Amino acid sequence: MTFVKGEGDFGPADYAGRNFHFGIREHGMAAAANGMALCGLRPYVATFFVFFDYLKPSLRLSALGDLGVIYILTHDSIGLGEDGPTHQPIEQLASARAVPGLSVYRPADANEVAETWRTVMQEPSRPVVIVLSRQGLPTLDRSTLGAASGTCRGAYILQEAEGGEPECILIGTGSEVGLCLAAAAQLAGEGVRARVVSMPSWDRFAAQDAAYREEVLPKKITARVACEAGCSFGWERWIGRCGRFIGMDSFGASGPADELYKHFGITAEGIAQAAKEALGR
């Protein structure tokens, strides 16, 4: 779903075509994109996120060389469902976030995707990984939630707690942001005030000034829960020693996405329970 419409396919019959078909050759695809970037173009490439390892050497060269290649990596989690555990990129987010000079975004809805594009196009020499789901995600109602423009700052308050200062903070990325919103509603019904933060990009948030980071994640609120359908590696930076993580500590399994989320405890109920435990309730 990343073809440039109406621009043809590059090949012997049409060297003017703008769509390149590489087949299952992620390393070569990324290497060719680096060459295009060195020639002054802004290329993007696309594949499944689990194949991140195949293109990693070329991606590292993108980062080393300040080459603004855009990597669109889909099928981002256990939401693959029936594709099976071999295709579920449990640890790939942690690996991507560890690459110096690389931006990583996992947007929660269509508006965050649009804002991600707006942001990365203003940084032509910085490579970026945009991690997208397989399953369809609802477009969040911004008339009642924080503006998606906060995406450019890496994290923002998506929904503030009602009835006073928040007692806990729920942090989500991608498809798990919706679970955090549902958990906040459940907690509100039990008299617990929860702020929901969408954090599409760790590196963008880390680059913000201390005052903004404190505004979004106040140090005094130590009861924090992060939810992401991947491994927990690195999340301690944002949730602290008292925080909880709802995600994966194993490989996945085969089955419908909804059933897998329930099987591994990645649910609104699980997030709400973790928040109460962090609060000592």
PEKAQUI-V627997 format. One line per field, one symbol per residue. ss: DSSP state (H for helix, E for strand, - for the rest). psi: psi as a letter, one per 30 degrees, with the letter a starting at -180 (. if undefined). burial: 1 if it has 24 or more other C-alpha atoms within 12 Angstrom, else 0. Layout:
ss->???
psi->???
burial->???
//
This chain:
ss->--------E-E--E----E------HHHHHHHHHHHHH-----EEEEEHHHHHHHHHHHHHHHH-----EEEEE---HHHHHH-HHH----HHHHHH-----EEE----HHHHHHHHHHH-------EEEE----------------HHHHHH--EEEE--------EEEEE-HHHHHHHHHHHHHHHH----EEEEE---HHHHH---HHHHHHH-------EEEEEEEE----HHHH----EEEEE--------HHHHHHH----HHHHHHHHHHH---
psi->hgkjkgglkkaefjffkfkkjfaiieeeeeeeeeeeefgglilllkakefgeeegeeeeeeeeeghjhkkjjjlifafffcfflffgjiegeeeeeffjkgkkkkilfaeeeeeeeeeefffifgklkkjjllelkkkkkjfffllkfffefgekljeklkkgakkflkkkllbffeeeeeeeeeeeefggkjkkkkkifjeeeefflleeeeeeeikefjfjkkkkkhalfkfffeffaffllkjbkgllalklkeeeeeeeggileeeeeeeeeeffh.
burial->00000000000000000011000001101111111010000111111111111011011111100111111111111111101010111111101110101111111111111011101100011111111111000001000000111111111111111000011111111111111111111111000111111111111111000000100111101111111111111010011001111111000110001001110111111111111101100
//
